[in-house]
Structures are given as structure tokens and as C-alpha cells.
Amino acid sequence: MKFKDLKVLSAEELAKKRTELELELLKARAQSARGTVSKNPHQILGIRKTLAQIKSAESQKSQTPAQYTKPTKISPKKRTTHGGITKS
């Protein structure tokens, strides 16, 4: 599923989709542990990727625009030599 498709889903739909995928991932991992060959060998990777996208979409929905802050500029520190004497 594409990330832009996930962004338009509501929080409840995202939570439902996440639980479905977690169950599917559990089944795929169990199948892999038993040693049976799955139809799609890269299935676990795809499920994990989609779960990460869902978690990202959920965190973006939970944040409000007021929580975003511009990073402040940090002044460079003066370096010291081994004796503790500051060096310009």
C-alpha cells in the first residue's frame, strides 16, 4: 500500500489495518519458522514496510502543527587542547 493512500485513512482505520498486518506478519513468521515455503518469499519484508508506514502516518496524525518547531542554531564550541587551555 502506498503512503499517500495511508495518509487519507482515519485513525481508527489505521489502527484496524495495523492489527490485521501484525497478525499477518505473525502468521508469515510462524510459517517461515516451520520451514514451509511461502508463495511470496519477500512477504515478511513487505508487511514490515507497510507497518512502518502505518506507524508513521499515525504519528503524523497525532501531532498538531503547533508541535513543529524550527530548530535553533547552536553556536560552535571552543576546542580545548589536552591541558584544558582553550584554542581559538
C-alpha distance (Angstrom), angle and dihedral (degrees) to the residues before:
residue distance angle dihedral
M1 . . .
K2 3.79 . .
F3 3.79 121.0 .
K4 3.80 93.4 -124.9
D5 3.82 88.2 57.1
L6 3.80 90.4 52.0
K7 3.81 93.6 49.8
V8 3.81 92.3 62.8
L9 3.83 93.8 53.8
S10 3.80 119.7 98.2
A11 3.80 122.1 -112.6
E12 3.82 91.7 -103.6
E13 3.80 92.4 50.9
L14 3.81 90.6 48.7
A15 3.80 91.4 50.9
K16 3.80 91.3 49.0
K17 3.80 91.6 48.1
R18 3.82 90.6 48.1
T19 3.82 93.0 53.3
E20 3.81 91.0 47.8
L21 3.79 91.7 51.3
E22 3.80 93.0 45.6
L23 3.81 89.3 54.7
E24 3.80 90.7 46.9
L25 3.82 90.1 49.6
L26 3.79 90.4 50.7
K27 3.80 90.7 52.5
A28 3.81 92.5 46.8
R29 3.80 92.2 50.0
A30 3.81 91.3 48.1
Q31 3.79 90.1 50.4
S32 3.78 90.1 49.8
A33 3.82 91.9 48.7
R34 3.81 90.8 52.5
G35 3.77 88.6 54.5
T36 3.78 97.0 -120.9
V37 3.76 117.1 145.4
S38 3.78 113.7 -113.7
K39 3.78 125.3 -148.1
N40 3.78 91.3 -115.8
P41 3.81 116.0 33.2
H42 3.82 92.5 -165.4
Q43 3.79 92.8 52.6
I44 3.82 94.8 108.6
L45 3.80 92.0 52.7
G46 3.81 92.0 50.8
I47 3.79 92.9 48.6
R48 3.79 92.1 49.2
K49 3.81 90.7 49.6
T50 3.80 92.3 50.7
L51 3.81 91.0 47.4
A52 3.80 90.1 53.4
Q53 3.79 90.6 50.1
I54 3.81 90.9 50.3
K55 3.80 91.5 50.3
S56 3.81 89.8 50.0
A57 3.80 91.4 50.3
E58 3.81 90.5 48.6
S59 3.79 92.4 51.5
Q60 3.81 91.4 48.2
K61 3.79 90.6 52.1
S62 3.80 92.1 49.6
Q63 3.80 93.5 53.6
T64 3.78 120.9 79.9
P65 3.81 122.7 -146.6
A66 3.82 89.5 -110.4
Q67 3.81 89.5 65.3
Y68 3.77 92.3 63.5
T69 3.79 111.0 93.4
K70 3.74 130.5 -176.3
P71 3.79 111.6 -113.9
T72 3.78 114.2 -110.1
K73 3.76 121.8 -125.7
I74 3.77 112.4 -108.7
S75 3.78 117.1 -146.2
P76 3.80 115.0 -126.3
K77 3.78 116.2 -102.4
K78 3.77 122.1 -122.7
R79 3.76 112.9 -109.2
T80 3.78 119.7 -127.5
T81 3.76 130.1 -150.7
H82 3.77 123.3 -129.5
G83 3.80 92.7 -84.8
G84 3.81 93.6 55.4
I85 3.79 93.5 -107.2
T86 3.79 111.8 141.8
K87 3.75 117.0 -118.6
S88 3.81 123.2 -154.5
